[in-house]
Amino acid sequence: MKKFLVILAFFGLLIFAAGLSSQKTGAKKNIFEKGTQDELERAKQISLNILRGKSAERATGDVADFQVQKVEIDELKMAHTKVRQAIGNIPVWEGEAIVHLNPDGELSTITDDLKQSIAVNTQPNFSAKEADKFALGMYRGKAELI
C-alpha cells in the first residue's frame, strides 16, 4: 500500500510539474493558419511595424516608402513578408528585406539587405516637355509618332 501511495504521489508531482512548465513556456495561439486575406494583411502590418522599429536604429529610410512585394504563409504556418526599399517611390538597387514571423506572430528573423543612410534627390532635372523634346531629338525611326 505504501508503494502504491508513493508511486501515486510521484506521478501527481510529475503532472503538476508538467503543468507548471507549460505555463512557463507561455505557449501562444497561432494567428496564421490558412493564409486568408486577413491573415496576410495582419502579417504585413506586423512586419512593417517591426521594420519601422529597425529603421530608426539603422537609418534605412521611411518604411512608409517601402513597397510590399509579397506576403505568404507557408506549410509551417510561418508568415514571410518581402519588401523593397524605396526613396520617393524610386526603388533602391538591391534594397530588400524579408520579415519571417512565427505562427504566433512573433518575429523569427529578418533577412535583409536594406541600404543605410541613402540621400538621393528624386526631383527631375527637366520638365516633361523638355523630356519629349530630348526623346524626339534622338528618334531615328520611321514609325509614326503619336
Residue frames as a rotation matrix with the C-alpha (Angstrom) as fourth column:
MET 1
0.567 0.824 0.000 0.00
0.824 -0.567 0.000 0.00
0.000 0.000 -1.000 0.00
LYS 2
0.400 -0.505 -0.765 2.88
0.170 -0.779 0.603 2.37
-0.901 -0.371 -0.226 0.83
LYS 3
-0.655 -0.664 0.361 4.46
0.439 0.055 0.897 1.68
-0.615 0.746 0.255 -2.57
PHE 4
-0.095 0.736 0.671 1.17
0.981 -0.046 0.189 2.49
0.170 0.676 -0.717 -4.27
LEU 5
0.801 0.410 -0.436 0.88
0.522 -0.835 0.175 5.83
-0.293 -0.368 -0.883 -2.41
VAL 6
-0.019 -0.894 -0.448 4.49
0.125 -0.447 0.886 6.71
-0.992 -0.039 0.120 -3.16
ILE 7
-0.696 -0.197 0.691 4.00
0.665 0.185 0.723 5.94
-0.270 0.963 0.002 -6.86
LEU 8
0.304 0.897 0.320 0.74
0.938 -0.341 0.064 7.88
0.166 0.280 -0.945 -6.90
ALA 9
0.673 -0.129 -0.728 2.41
0.282 -0.865 0.415 10.88
-0.684 -0.484 -0.546 -5.22
PHE 10
-0.414 -0.910 0.027 5.31
0.295 -0.106 0.950 10.67
-0.861 0.401 0.312 -7.68
PHE 11
-0.511 0.293 0.808 3.00
0.854 0.066 0.516 10.74
0.098 0.954 -0.284 -10.71
GLY 12
0.628 0.748 -0.213 0.98
0.774 -0.628 0.076 13.54
-0.077 -0.212 -0.974 -9.14
LEU 13
0.282 -0.630 -0.723 4.15
0.135 -0.720 0.680 15.62
-0.950 -0.289 -0.117 -8.84
LEU 14
-0.691 -0.535 0.485 5.09
0.510 0.114 0.852 14.85
-0.512 0.837 0.194 -12.43
ILE 15
-0.013 0.786 0.618 1.70
0.965 -0.152 0.214 16.02
0.262 0.599 -0.757 -13.68
PHE 16
0.761 0.264 -0.593 1.90
0.500 -0.821 0.276 19.16
-0.414 -0.506 -0.756 -11.53
ALA 17
-0.129 -0.911 -0.391 5.44
0.162 -0.408 0.898 19.94
-0.978 0.053 0.201 -12.79
ALA 18
-0.623 -0.039 0.781 4.37
0.768 0.163 0.620 19.42
-0.152 0.986 -0.071 -16.39
GLY 19
0.458 0.869 0.190 1.50
0.878 -0.475 0.058 21.85
0.141 0.141 -0.980 -15.88
LEU 20
0.600 -0.314 -0.736 3.86
0.223 -0.818 0.531 24.48
-0.768 -0.483 -0.421 -14.46
SER 21
-0.489 -0.869 0.073 6.38
0.304 -0.092 0.948 24.10
-0.817 0.486 0.309 -17.27
SER 22
-0.319 0.423 0.848 3.70
0.940 0.025 0.341 24.51
0.123 0.906 -0.406 -19.94
GLN 23
0.788 0.573 -0.226 2.57
0.606 -0.788 0.114 27.73
-0.113 -0.226 -0.968 -18.26
LYS 24
0.243 -0.792 -0.560 6.16
0.162 -0.536 0.829 28.99
-0.956 -0.292 -0.002 -18.16
THR 25
-0.614 -0.492 0.617 6.69
0.657 0.116 0.745 28.42
-0.438 0.863 0.252 -21.86
GLY 26
-0.277 0.564 -0.778 3.69
-0.206 -0.826 -0.525 30.69
-0.939 0.015 0.345 -22.48
ALA 27
-0.714 0.048 0.699 2.51
0.621 0.504 0.600 28.76
-0.323 0.863 -0.389 -25.49
LYS 28
-0.535 0.491 -0.687 0.78
-0.427 -0.859 -0.282 31.32
-0.729 0.142 0.670 -27.68
LYS 29
0.328 0.767 0.551 -2.06
0.297 0.470 -0.831 30.75
-0.897 0.436 -0.074 -30.07
ASN 30
-0.640 -0.502 0.581 -1.26
0.675 -0.006 0.738 30.66
-0.367 0.865 0.343 -33.77
ILE 31
0.018 0.639 -0.769 -2.55
-0.130 -0.761 -0.636 33.69
-0.991 0.111 0.070 -35.63
PHE 32
-0.242 -0.117 -0.963 -1.55
-0.966 -0.067 0.251 32.31
-0.094 0.991 -0.097 -39.04
GLU 33
-0.070 0.317 0.946 -3.40
-0.249 0.913 -0.324 29.19
-0.966 -0.258 0.015 -40.14
LYS 34
0.291 0.378 0.879 -4.73
0.643 0.603 -0.472 29.08
-0.708 0.703 -0.068 -43.70
GLY 35
-0.753 -0.646 0.126 -3.29
0.540 -0.497 0.679 32.16
-0.376 0.579 0.723 -45.38
THR 36
0.312 0.923 0.225 -6.58
0.938 -0.262 -0.225 34.08
-0.148 0.282 -0.948 -45.59
GLN 37
0.150 -0.195 0.969 -6.56
0.492 -0.836 -0.244 37.70
0.858 0.513 -0.029 -46.74
ASP 38
0.880 0.216 0.423 -7.00
-0.240 -0.567 0.788 38.83
0.410 -0.795 -0.447 -43.11
GLU 39
0.771 -0.637 -0.011 -4.01
0.409 0.482 0.775 36.75
-0.489 -0.602 0.632 -42.02
LEU 40
0.094 -0.740 0.666 -1.88
0.971 -0.079 -0.225 38.07
0.219 0.668 0.711 -44.88
GLU 41
0.388 0.120 0.914 -2.83
0.123 -0.989 0.078 41.66
0.914 0.082 -0.399 -44.02
ARG 42
0.990 -0.035 0.134 -2.05
-0.137 -0.101 0.985 41.04
-0.021 -0.994 -0.105 -40.34
ALA 43
0.471 -0.871 0.144 1.36
0.793 0.489 0.364 39.59
-0.387 -0.058 0.920 -41.27
LYS 44
0.096 -0.388 0.916 2.05
0.743 -0.584 -0.326 42.60
0.662 0.712 0.232 -43.49
GLN 45
0.663 0.233 0.712 1.19
-0.179 -0.874 0.452 45.10
0.727 -0.427 -0.538 -40.73
ILE 46
0.926 -0.378 -0.001 3.21
0.124 0.299 0.946 43.24
-0.357 -0.876 0.323 -38.08
SER 47
0.275 -0.864 0.421 6.19
0.953 0.303 -0.002 43.06
-0.126 0.402 0.907 -40.46
LEU 48
0.179 -0.177 0.968 6.04
0.456 -0.857 -0.241 46.76
0.872 0.484 -0.073 -41.34
ASN 49
0.907 0.162 0.388 5.84
-0.255 -0.522 0.814 47.68
0.334 -0.837 -0.432 -37.65
ILE 50
0.697 -0.716 0.018 8.93
0.509 0.513 0.691 45.59
-0.504 -0.473 0.723 -36.97
LEU 51
0.049 -0.691 0.721 10.76
0.961 -0.165 -0.224 47.28
0.274 0.703 0.656 -39.85
ARG 52
0.622 0.230 0.748 9.71
0.095 -0.971 0.219 50.71
0.777 -0.065 -0.626 -38.51
GLY 53
0.961 -0.264 0.083 11.45
-0.105 -0.071 0.992 49.95
-0.256 -0.962 -0.096 -35.24
LYS 54
0.357 -0.870 0.341 14.56
0.765 0.481 0.427 48.68
-0.535 0.108 0.838 -37.02
SER 55
0.335 -0.219 0.916 14.73
0.778 -0.485 -0.400 51.59
0.532 0.847 0.008 -39.47
ALA 56
0.920 -0.012 0.393 15.14
-0.204 -0.868 0.453 54.10
0.336 -0.497 -0.800 -36.64
GLU 57
0.697 -0.687 0.206 18.14
0.036 0.320 0.947 52.10
-0.716 -0.653 0.248 -35.39
ARG 58
-0.044 -0.758 0.651 19.79
0.680 0.454 0.575 51.74
-0.731 0.468 0.496 -38.81
ALA 59
-0.138 0.028 -0.990 18.74
-0.374 -0.927 0.026 54.79
-0.917 0.374 0.138 -40.88
THR 60
-0.744 -0.080 0.663 17.21
0.470 0.643 0.605 52.76
-0.475 0.762 -0.441 -43.71
GLY 61
-0.906 0.396 0.151 14.60
-0.152 -0.636 0.757 55.38
0.396 0.662 0.636 -44.59
ASP 62
-0.440 0.844 0.305 10.88
-0.837 -0.263 -0.480 55.77
-0.325 -0.467 0.822 -44.09
VAL 63
-0.832 0.150 0.535 9.12
0.157 0.987 -0.032 52.40
-0.533 0.057 -0.844 -44.01
ALA 64
0.204 0.954 -0.219 6.03
0.005 -0.224 -0.974 54.11
-0.979 0.198 -0.051 -45.46
ASP 65
0.211 -0.212 -0.954 8.01
-0.918 -0.378 -0.119 54.33
-0.336 0.901 -0.274 -48.71
PHE 66
-0.760 -0.514 0.399 8.84
-0.387 0.850 0.358 50.61
-0.523 0.118 -0.844 -48.74
GLN 67
-0.068 0.708 -0.703 6.99
-0.970 0.118 0.213 48.58
0.234 0.696 0.679 -51.36
VAL 68
-0.087 0.125 0.988 5.50
-0.516 0.843 -0.152 45.28
-0.852 -0.524 -0.009 -50.20
GLN 69
-0.577 -0.257 -0.775 6.29
-0.814 0.265 0.518 42.72
0.072 0.929 -0.362 -52.90
LYS 70
-0.099 0.502 -0.859 4.74
-0.209 0.834 0.511 39.59
0.973 0.230 0.022 -51.45
VAL 71
-0.363 0.062 0.930 3.20
-0.924 0.107 -0.368 38.18
-0.122 -0.992 0.019 -48.27
GLU 72
0.076 0.386 -0.919 2.78
-0.467 0.828 0.309 34.44
0.881 0.406 0.244 -47.88
ILE 73
0.206 0.036 0.978 2.10
-0.924 0.336 0.182 31.87
-0.322 -0.941 0.102 -45.19
ASP 74
-0.432 -0.519 -0.738 3.94
-0.765 0.644 -0.005 28.58
0.477 0.563 -0.675 -45.62
GLU 75
0.193 0.519 -0.833 3.13
-0.094 0.855 0.511 25.00
0.977 -0.020 0.214 -44.64
LEU 76
-0.516 -0.423 -0.745 4.72
0.707 0.281 -0.649 25.58
0.483 -0.862 0.154 -41.21
LYS 77
0.542 0.835 -0.091 2.22
0.795 -0.476 0.376 28.44
0.271 -0.276 -0.922 -40.69
MET 78
-0.222 -0.663 -0.715 5.04
0.647 -0.649 0.401 30.98
-0.730 -0.373 0.573 -40.69
ALA 79
0.857 0.510 0.066 4.45
0.414 -0.608 -0.677 34.28
-0.305 0.608 -0.733 -42.45
HIS 80
-0.292 -0.950 0.109 7.01
0.793 -0.177 0.582 35.85
-0.534 0.257 0.806 -44.79
THR 81
0.819 0.529 -0.220 6.72
0.359 -0.773 -0.523 39.47
-0.447 0.350 -0.823 -45.94
LYS 82
-0.188 -0.883 0.429 9.07
0.949 -0.051 0.311 40.61
-0.253 0.466 0.848 -48.71
VAL 83
0.790 0.395 -0.469 9.58
0.311 -0.917 -0.249 44.36
-0.528 0.051 -0.848 -49.12
ARG 84
0.088 -0.741 0.666 11.60
0.929 -0.180 -0.323 46.53
0.359 0.647 0.673 -51.46
GLN 85
-0.105 -0.239 -0.965 13.23
0.657 -0.745 0.114 49.65
-0.747 -0.622 0.235 -50.14
ALA 86
0.124 0.172 0.977 12.30
0.893 -0.448 -0.035 52.84
0.432 0.877 -0.210 -51.98
ILE 87
-0.514 -0.248 -0.821 13.08
0.550 -0.830 -0.093 56.53
-0.659 -0.499 0.563 -51.67
GLY 88
-0.400 0.441 -0.804 10.47
-0.548 -0.818 -0.176 58.89
-0.735 0.370 0.569 -53.10
ASN 89
0.633 0.733 0.250 8.80
-0.342 0.554 -0.759 55.91
-0.695 0.395 0.601 -54.83
ILE 90
0.424 -0.607 -0.672 12.09
-0.776 0.140 -0.616 55.09
0.468 0.782 -0.411 -56.59
PRO 91
0.981 -0.046 -0.186 13.31
0.120 0.905 0.409 51.52
0.150 -0.423 0.894 -55.82
VAL 92
0.402 -0.895 0.192 16.71
-0.851 -0.288 0.440 51.25
-0.339 -0.340 -0.877 -54.14
TRP 93
0.288 -0.357 -0.889 19.01
-0.631 0.627 -0.457 48.90
0.720 0.692 -0.045 -56.03
GLU 94
-0.326 -0.365 -0.872 19.29
0.169 0.885 -0.433 45.61
0.930 -0.288 -0.227 -54.06
GLY 95
-0.821 0.086 0.564 17.43
-0.545 -0.412 -0.730 47.16
0.170 -0.907 0.386 -51.08
GLU 96
0.055 0.834 -0.549 15.25
-0.360 0.529 0.768 44.26
0.931 0.156 0.329 -49.98
ALA 97
-0.756 -0.216 0.618 14.14
-0.655 0.276 -0.704 42.59
-0.019 -0.937 -0.350 -46.77
ILE 98
-0.085 0.746 -0.660 12.08
-0.106 0.652 0.751 39.56
0.991 0.134 0.024 -45.83
VAL 99
-0.446 0.069 0.893 10.47
-0.888 -0.157 -0.431 39.54
0.110 -0.985 0.131 -42.40
HIS 100
-0.428 0.237 -0.872 9.86
0.002 0.965 0.261 35.99
0.904 0.110 -0.413 -41.15
LEU 101
-0.252 0.453 0.855 7.18
-0.937 -0.336 -0.098 35.62
0.243 -0.825 0.510 -38.46
ASN 102
-0.996 -0.022 0.083 6.45
-0.054 0.918 -0.393 32.60
-0.068 -0.396 -0.916 -36.30
PRO 103
-0.513 0.858 -0.029 2.89
0.559 0.360 0.747 31.17
0.652 0.367 -0.664 -36.38
ASP 104
0.114 0.561 -0.820 2.03
0.979 -0.205 -0.004 33.20
-0.171 -0.802 -0.573 -33.26
GLY 105
0.835 0.251 0.489 3.05
0.420 -0.866 -0.272 36.47
0.355 0.432 -0.829 -34.97
GLU 106
0.706 -0.660 -0.255 6.35
-0.039 -0.396 0.918 36.89
-0.707 -0.638 -0.305 -33.13
LEU 107
0.574 -0.588 -0.570 9.48
-0.815 -0.340 -0.470 37.80
0.082 0.734 -0.674 -35.09
SER 108
0.895 -0.394 0.211 11.55
0.369 0.918 0.148 34.80
-0.252 -0.054 0.966 -36.13
THR 109
-0.201 -0.973 -0.114 14.23
0.638 -0.218 0.739 36.60
-0.743 0.076 0.664 -38.15
ILE 110
0.780 0.327 -0.534 14.79
-0.182 -0.698 -0.692 39.27
-0.599 0.637 -0.485 -40.77
THR 111
0.009 -0.727 0.687 16.69
0.887 0.323 0.330 38.56
-0.462 0.606 0.648 -43.95
ASP 112
0.862 0.422 -0.281 17.73
0.287 -0.863 -0.417 41.99
-0.419 0.279 -0.864 -45.09
ASP 113
-0.254 -0.865 0.434 19.92
0.958 -0.162 0.238 43.84
-0.135 0.476 0.869 -47.48
LEU 114
0.801 0.595 0.065 18.46
0.598 -0.800 -0.046 47.28
0.025 0.076 -0.997 -46.77
LYS 115
-0.136 -0.855 0.501 20.76
0.730 -0.428 -0.533 50.15
0.670 0.293 0.682 -47.61
GLN 116
0.290 0.164 -0.943 21.58
0.899 -0.384 0.210 52.68
-0.328 -0.909 -0.259 -44.92
SER 117
0.018 -0.290 -0.957 21.87
0.273 -0.919 0.284 56.47
-0.962 -0.266 0.063 -44.98
ILE 118
-0.344 -0.048 0.938 20.73
0.937 0.037 0.346 56.99
-0.051 0.998 0.032 -48.55
ALA 119
-0.032 0.303 -0.952 20.46
0.140 -0.942 -0.305 60.63
-0.990 -0.143 -0.012 -49.59
VAL 120
-0.689 -0.098 0.718 19.02
0.701 0.158 0.695 60.97
-0.181 0.983 -0.040 -53.07
ASN 121
-0.509 0.553 -0.659 17.23
-0.425 -0.828 -0.366 63.81
-0.748 0.094 0.657 -54.80
THR 122
-0.511 0.387 0.768 14.36
0.645 0.762 0.046 62.25
-0.568 0.519 -0.639 -56.76
GLN 123
0.396 0.623 -0.675 13.20
0.001 -0.735 -0.678 65.54
-0.918 0.268 -0.292 -58.30
PRO 124
0.523 -0.191 0.830 13.52
0.833 0.321 -0.451 65.60
-0.180 0.927 0.327 -62.12
ASN 125
-0.379 -0.779 -0.499 16.14
0.529 -0.625 0.573 67.90
-0.759 -0.047 0.649 -63.65
PHE 126
-0.976 0.107 -0.190 13.90
-0.216 -0.598 0.772 68.90
-0.031 0.794 0.607 -66.56
SER 127
-0.265 0.964 0.037 10.22
-0.739 -0.178 -0.650 69.23
-0.620 -0.199 0.759 -67.38
ALA 128
0.079 0.413 0.907 8.01
0.300 0.858 -0.417 66.71
-0.951 0.305 -0.056 -69.18
LYS 129
0.937 0.274 -0.219 8.03
-0.084 -0.430 -0.899 69.00
-0.340 0.861 -0.379 -72.23
GLU 130
0.227 -0.939 -0.259 11.83
-0.960 -0.261 0.104 69.02
-0.165 0.225 -0.960 -72.27
ALA 131
-0.336 -0.301 0.893 11.86
-0.291 0.934 0.205 65.20
-0.896 -0.191 -0.402 -71.93
ASP 132
0.617 0.621 0.483 9.63
0.336 0.347 -0.876 64.94
-0.711 0.703 0.006 -75.02
LYS 133
0.835 -0.349 -0.426 11.97
-0.544 -0.639 -0.543 67.25
-0.083 0.685 -0.724 -76.90
PHE 134
-0.186 -0.943 0.276 15.03
-0.856 0.294 0.425 65.14
-0.482 -0.157 -0.862 -75.94
ALA 135
-0.130 0.203 0.971 13.27
0.100 0.977 -0.191 61.92
-0.987 0.072 -0.147 -76.98
LEU 136
0.863 0.492 0.118 12.16
0.187 -0.094 -0.978 63.35
-0.470 0.866 -0.173 -80.31
GLY 137
0.550 -0.736 -0.395 15.67
-0.821 -0.564 -0.093 64.62
-0.155 0.375 -0.914 -80.94
MET 138
-0.459 -0.749 0.478 17.04
-0.660 0.647 0.382 61.07
-0.595 -0.140 -0.791 -80.50
TYR 139
0.317 0.691 0.650 14.30
-0.027 0.691 -0.722 59.36
-0.948 0.211 0.237 -82.53
ARG 140
-0.562 -0.564 -0.604 15.61
-0.663 -0.129 0.738 57.94
-0.494 0.815 -0.301 -85.82
GLY 141
-0.586 0.381 0.715 12.80
0.356 0.914 -0.195 55.53
-0.728 0.141 -0.671 -86.64
LYS 142
-0.962 0.274 0.006 10.27
-0.081 -0.306 0.949 55.52
0.262 0.912 0.316 -89.46
ALA 143
-0.377 0.872 -0.312 7.17
0.902 0.423 0.091 54.68
0.211 -0.247 -0.946 -87.44
GLU 144
-0.024 0.477 0.878 4.61
0.172 -0.864 0.474 57.40
0.985 0.162 -0.061 -86.95
LEU 145
-0.932 -0.303 -0.196 4.86
0.262 -0.193 -0.946 59.27
0.249 -0.933 0.260 -83.67
ILE 146
0.024 0.986 -0.165 1.69
0.876 0.058 0.478 59.70
0.481 -0.156 -0.863 -81.64
